[in-house]
Amino acid sequence: MAIMRKPVPLLIPPHLIAESRLYAPGRPDTDAVCHVLQDYPRLVGELRQLRRQLDDFNRESADFDQRLAALQAACASILEL
């Protein structure tokens, strides 16, 4: 069971509160900021996963381009016969 600690007052700049309202519309300011802070690890994880997928896509694309170039060269050789 999680130990409930006494809340610590923080001075959060108004622009960060306003931005948190964009990510958690309709919530009170404190809830909006808490939502953003709690969701941050998931968001970072998704971003890392998307970067890995993009890297994989780029590698596959480069491999495809090499294979296509080899196929085009083979076709050009056949046409020269």
C-alpha positions as semicolon CSV with decimal commas, in nm:
position;residue;x (nm);y (nm);z (nm)
1;M;0,000;0,000;0,000
2;A;0,133;0,343;-0,093
3;I;0,222;0,576;0,189
4;M;0,037;0,903;0,160
5;R;0,272;1,190;0,219
6;K;0,184;1,540;0,311
7;P;0,141;1,751;-0,007
8;V;0,431;1,983;-0,077
9;P;0,334;2,327;-0,203
10;L;0,504;2,408;-0,532
11;L;0,525;2,732;-0,720
12;I;0,432;2,636;-1,075
13;P;0,469;2,907;-1,338
14;P;0,136;3,016;-1,486
15;H;0,238;2,925;-1,843
16;L;0,295;2,563;-1,735
17;I;-0,047;2,552;-1,572
18;A;-0,201;2,694;-1,889
19;E;-0,023;2,429;-2,099
20;S;-0,137;2,153;-1,866
21;R;-0,496;2,269;-1,919
22;L;-0,449;2,203;-2,292
23;Y;-0,356;1,839;-2,221
24;A;-0,624;1,789;-1,958
25;P;-0,917;2,013;-2,050
26;G;-1,199;2,054;-1,802
27;R;-0,989;1,963;-1,501
28;P;-0,900;2,195;-1,218
29;D;-0,549;2,339;-1,241
30;T;-0,399;2,102;-0,982
31;D;-0,557;1,796;-1,144
32;A;-0,440;1,908;-1,489
33;V;-0,080;1,949;-1,372
34;C;-0,093;1,613;-1,188
35;H;-0,235;1,445;-1,498
36;V;0,050;1,575;-1,713
37;L;0,310;1,468;-1,456
38;Q;0,157;1,122;-1,420
39;D;0,123;1,073;-1,796
40;Y;0,477;1,187;-1,875
41;P;0,649;0,846;-1,833
42;R;0,397;0,681;-2,068
43;L;0,442;0,957;-2,322
44;V;0,822;0,927;-2,312
45;G;0,792;0,548;-2,351
46;E;0,568;0,587;-2,655
47;L;0,803;0,841;-2,805
48;R;1,098;0,606;-2,764
49;Q;0,899;0,323;-2,921
50;L;0,803;0,544;-3,216
51;R;1,167;0,644;-3,264
52;R;1,268;0,276;-3,270
53;Q;0,993;0,202;-3,522
54;L;1,106;0,494;-3,737
55;D;1,465;0,369;-3,726
56;D;1,343;0,022;-3,829
57;F;1,140;0,175;-4,110
58;N;1,440;0,375;-4,232
59;R;1,659;0,062;-4,232
60;E;1,393;-0,136;-4,420
61;S;1,354;0,150;-4,666
62;A;1,728;0,164;-4,732
63;D;1,735;-0,215;-4,778
64;F;1,442;-0,193;-5,019
65;D;1,616;0,083;-5,217
66;Q;1,930;-0,133;-5,250
67;R;1,726;-0,432;-5,367
68;L;1,534;-0,218;-5,613
69;A;1,857;-0,078;-5,756
70;A;1,996;-0,431;-5,795
71;L;1,675;-0,546;-5,963
72;Q;1,679;-0,249;-6,201
73;A;2,041;-0,321;-6,288
74;A;1,956;-0,686;-6,355
75;C;1,664;-0,583;-6,577
76;A;1,885;-0,341;-6,769
77;S;2,140;-0,621;-6,820
78;I;1,869;-0,853;-6,950
79;L;1,744;-0,587;-7,192
80;E;2,099;-0,544;-7,329
81;L;2,119;-0,912;-7,425
